[in-house]
């Protein structure tokens, strides 16, 4: 036996029982009681030192992987979807309502009974890439694995390494409540066959490194199409209308293509970067679920990643559209009267030096969206600006639900078509329908 190998073997045993590395070395070299019972040869000391260094290497690599995983969790807004209101972070239970029922997000803390504590990195990767749970069952696409499938394995491993560092939370989410046949998970096999493209992300050699990084984020972990691409009856993406805007969970997510009226055609890359960092810019302010995305995800990204996203989005061609019809003159006049009485005190202020200046409605791409749902929600329920570490001030807007359906329809039609804006008119019926939806959500 190599001299000192017995000491090295004891060192291995103590390391496995989680004694501090140098405690293990010195404990056996200098036992308690102060009496030296032997000495380690130079070869043994060298062996112990080399073994200790070999321990530090993997630990350092694991810590680095987990740290990168934390950033990736922010990049994908994981806590936003996997944290219920006032619940422990990542413990699941958040409610998602769709046309075919209600789903609840899963617990992704390392709890072994109710979370992912018993999962392997391969099982975790399979969930993200294939939509398959640890025990082999199918996941529903409310978990956006159709986008996560494009994440490379190194990133899924890093994300898993981070999640394993979280405090385990024992929390069993509420069971999903889905109508037939969507309550049969085996049906997801057919959905995957139709809509899941598992091709890995491939960089475009004809594009810049920044553009490729942006494409990787937007189409993968960022899962931007989940909200910004219209869905068909089976909740699959309408790929011919990618990123043209969609209504999801009662909010309209804006058109991200190069359309100059309601898209990003007039925005510069700097405008996009500012919006992702602060939640507002000269053309729009984040509303609805996008506020959460800004607060928990894009505001925490590096400047380089925000610039990469901007580079990719600015490359999207403008979506074809029919020019909106001209609004009725009487309705515009009635809407202007409501605006002057109820809105002008804030929205006609224009002080570029004031960080508290309220959103300017002229040229606002969200105001001119083809679907007025988000604008109507803000009028009916009020709004609060996104909270980010990069925006020191904010604003709030009270609810104007006391206005009649006709008055709200008139004023939203007005703001969507004044100051050079142009968008389809709003009907009182649309206002009444959304009013009922908001009331039911509160109950």
Number of C-alpha atoms within 10 A of each C-alpha: 5 10 14 18 17 13 20 22 12 14 24 19 13 18 18 11 10 10 14 11 19 13 13 22 22 11 12 19 17 14 12 9 6 7 9 11 9 10 13 17 13 11 13 18 19 13 18 24 15 12 15 18 12 11 13 13 10 11 11 11 11 15 15 15 19 21 17 17 22 19 18 23 22 21 23 23 22 20 18 21 23 24 21 19 12 6 13 19 20 26 28 28 24 20 18 14 15 14 11 16 14 14 21 21 22 23 25 25 26 24 20 13 13 20 22 21 16 13 17 13 16 14 18 20 25 19 21 24 25 20 26 19 17 17 8 11 13 19 19 19 18 16 19 20 24 24 25 25 26 22 20 16 17 12 16 23 20 24 24 26 21 24 21 18 14 14 14 22 21 16 19 14 19 14 12 15 14 16 12 9 10 15 15 11 12 13 13 19 13 10 15 18 9 11 16 20 14 15 9 14 15 10 14 11 8 8 10 14 14 18 23 21 19 23 22 23 25 21 19 23 26 26 21 18 24 24 22 23 25 22 19 10 9 12 16 18 21 16 14 10 17 20 25 27 23 24 18 17 14 17 21 25 30 27 25 25 24 21 20 14 22 26 23 24 19 16 18 13 19 14 18 22 24 20 21 29 24 24 28 22 20 16 21 19 21 23 24 19 16 21 22 19 25 24 23 22 25 28 25 21 18 13 15 13 19 25 22 24 26 25 24 21 22 20 12 17 13 18 17 11 8 5 10 12 10 11 17 12 10 10 19 21 14 17 22 21 17 19 21 13 10 14 15 13 10 13 16 16 13 12 10 9 7 9 12 12 17 19 20 17 20 21 22 21 27 26 28 25 24 23 21 25 21 20 20 24 23 19 21 21 15 15 16 15 21 25 19 22 12 14 15 10 14 15 14 11 15 12 14 17 16 10 14 13 18 19 19 25 24 27 26 28 27 28 23 30 22 16 11 10 18 25 26 18 22 23 16 14 12 15 24 15 11 16 17 10 12 14 10 9 7 6 5
